Every structure is written in C-alpha cells, then in structure tokens.
C-alpha cells in the first residue's frame, strides 16, 4: 500500500477478525499503481450479502492516500458498527463496472492494463 505512515484504516485491518459485521475494503484503479476508486461493503454475517455499500472516487489523488476519503471511510465503517475490517493489499482491478461502464463480456476500453489480467494476482492470463 502507499501509506506514508500506517493509516487508521490499515491499522484496523491488521487487527484481524474480531467478529461481525465485517467491513470489506477494495481498491480499484486503471493500473496496479494508482487507485482511483475504493468500495467498502458491510457484511453482517457469514455468507451474507453486503447490507451496505459505499464507493469513493478521485481523479486527482490516489484514494489510498487521500485524507478526506480516509476519514469518510472510517466514519462509514464506524456508523455501520463493523467489528472487523478486511482489506486487500493490492489494487483489485479496473474501477469501471462491466455492464454499466462498458458492455458485458468485453474488456474495459479505459483500462488496457487490466485486459487479460487476473485481478487478484495481476498476472497476465493466457
């Protein structure tokens, strides 16, 4: 992650599982270096669908280092009563949504870096 010091969000994630509800935090960007979107979902129990979902975007800064976005995320997590925070250690893929921002089954025309890449490992798919 690109935090200069340990962020309060990262600190919460490092505490590990402390029970439900769980806040899931995922970062997205046009490549694996710059995050322009963060999505935070609240999961009430094992196997449950998210009961709340919020997204934040930035075209100017990396959302991982934007203090205003960080504060909004923490406020959202606390308001939802999350006991645990789960956060990936990497950018999880393109910030655009298939079927909304581009047609289903196609690659995003705005993010060629992610075309034919596994979004979890970043490895090129053959």
Backbone torsions as a table, in degrees:
resi	resn	phi	psi	omega
1	UNK	NA	164.0	-174.0
2	UNK	-103.3	24.9	-179.9
3	UNK	-74.6	134.1	178.2
4	UNK	-73.5	-37.2	172.7
5	UNK	-128.9	166.6	-178.3
6	UNK	-67.1	119.1	-178.8
7	UNK	-74.9	155.1	176.1
8	UNK	-59.2	-33.7	178.8
9	UNK	-66.6	-47.3	179.1
10	UNK	-63.4	-37.6	178.8
11	UNK	-62.0	-43.0	177.4
12	UNK	-61.7	-40.5	-179.5
13	UNK	-66.6	-36.5	-178.6
14	UNK	-68.1	-17.6	179.5
15	UNK	-69.4	-18.2	178.8
16	UNK	82.6	-172.6	-176.5
17	UNK	-71.6	126.0	179.8
18	UNK	-124.9	13.3	179.5
19	UNK	112.6	172.7	178.5
20	UNK	-92.3	155.3	-2.1
21	UNK	-69.6	152.4	179.2
22	UNK	-111.6	134.8	172.6
23	UNK	-95.4	125.4	176.1
24	UNK	-104.3	130.9	-176.5
25	UNK	-120.9	124.4	179.5
26	UNK	-132.1	134.0	179.2
27	UNK	-104.7	143.6	-179.5
28	UNK	-134.0	150.8	179.0
29	UNK	-163.1	170.1	-178.7
30	UNK	-68.5	-16.3	175.4
31	UNK	-151.0	-171.4	-176.2
32	UNK	-89.7	11.4	-177.9
33	UNK	-114.8	-25.2	-172.3
34	UNK	-129.2	115.1	-180.0
35	UNK	-92.5	123.5	179.8
36	UNK	-110.2	-5.9	-178.1
37	UNK	-144.1	142.1	170.4
38	UNK	-131.2	135.3	177.2
39	UNK	-118.6	131.6	179.7
40	UNK	-123.7	120.7	177.9
41	UNK	-114.0	150.7	177.6
42	UNK	-113.5	122.3	-179.5
43	UNK	-111.8	121.3	-173.0
44	UNK	-78.0	-27.6	-177.3
45	UNK	-161.7	170.7	-178.3
46	UNK	-57.3	123.3	178.5
47	UNK	79.8	0.1	-178.3
48	UNK	-78.9	152.9	172.2
49	UNK	-76.5	155.1	177.9
50	UNK	-57.9	133.8	178.5
51	UNK	-88.7	-18.9	176.8
52	UNK	-148.6	145.4	-179.7
53	UNK	-146.3	128.7	176.5
54	UNK	-129.7	149.5	178.1
55	UNK	-129.6	144.2	174.7
56	UNK	-126.8	144.1	-177.0
57	UNK	-130.0	153.9	172.5
58	UNK	-151.2	134.8	174.5
59	UNK	-100.9	-15.1	-175.8
60	UNK	-95.7	-38.8	-175.1
61	UNK	-127.9	166.3	173.0
62	UNK	-75.7	125.3	-176.3
63	UNK	-62.2	-21.6	179.7
64	UNK	-71.4	-21.4	-177.3
65	UNK	-117.1	7.1	-179.8
66	UNK	-84.1	112.1	-176.3
67	UNK	-62.2	-35.5	-179.8
68	UNK	-66.2	-43.2	178.1
69	UNK	-66.3	-42.1	178.2
70	UNK	-57.1	-43.2	178.5
71	UNK	-65.7	-41.1	178.2
72	UNK	-63.6	-39.2	178.5
73	UNK	-63.7	-48.6	179.4
74	UNK	-59.8	-41.7	178.7
75	UNK	-62.4	-43.5	178.4
76	UNK	-61.9	-47.3	-178.8
77	UNK	-61.0	-44.6	179.5
78	UNK	-66.2	-40.5	179.4
79	UNK	-63.7	-30.0	179.9
80	UNK	-85.0	-6.5	177.4
81	UNK	74.1	25.6	-179.0
82	UNK	-64.8	133.6	177.7
83	UNK	-94.7	-23.6	-177.8
84	UNK	-131.0	153.4	175.4
85	UNK	-128.5	127.9	176.1
86	UNK	-115.9	127.8	-175.2
87	UNK	-141.0	130.9	176.3
88	UNK	-69.1	153.0	-179.3
89	UNK	-93.3	14.2	-178.8
90	UNK	-152.2	168.7	173.9
91	UNK	-73.2	131.9	-170.0
92	UNK	-93.3	4.5	179.1
93	UNK	138.1	-167.1	-176.3
94	UNK	-67.2	140.9	179.3
95	UNK	-77.9	-10.0	-178.9
96	UNK	-86.8	151.6	-175.4
97	UNK	-104.5	124.9	178.4
98	UNK	-61.8	135.1	-178.8
99	UNK	88.0	-18.2	177.7
100	UNK	-110.0	-53.3	-177.5
101	UNK	-93.2	-19.7	176.7
102	UNK	-157.5	159.5	-173.2
103	UNK	-62.8	145.9	175.1
104	UNK	-54.0	141.4	175.2
105	UNK	81.0	-0.8	179.4
106	UNK	-111.3	167.2	175.5
107	UNK	-87.3	153.3	-179.2
108	UNK	-68.4	125.6	179.8
109	UNK	-72.0	-14.9	-178.2
110	UNK	-92.0	-16.1	-173.3
111	UNK	-130.3	70.1	-177.2
112	UNK	-61.5	-22.9	178.3
113	UNK	-56.6	-38.8	-174.9
114	UNK	-85.4	-7.5	178.7
115	UNK	-61.4	124.5	176.4
116	UNK	65.2	29.8	175.0
117	UNK	-118.4	145.3	171.9
118	UNK	-74.2	124.5	-174.1
119	UNK	-73.0	-17.5	179.1
120	UNK	-86.6	-42.0	-178.2
121	UNK	-97.5	-23.6	-175.8
122	UNK	81.7	-1.9	-179.5
123	UNK	-72.7	143.9	177.0
124	UNK	-71.6	132.3	178.3
125	UNK	-86.9	142.7	-178.9
126	UNK	-97.0	NA	NA
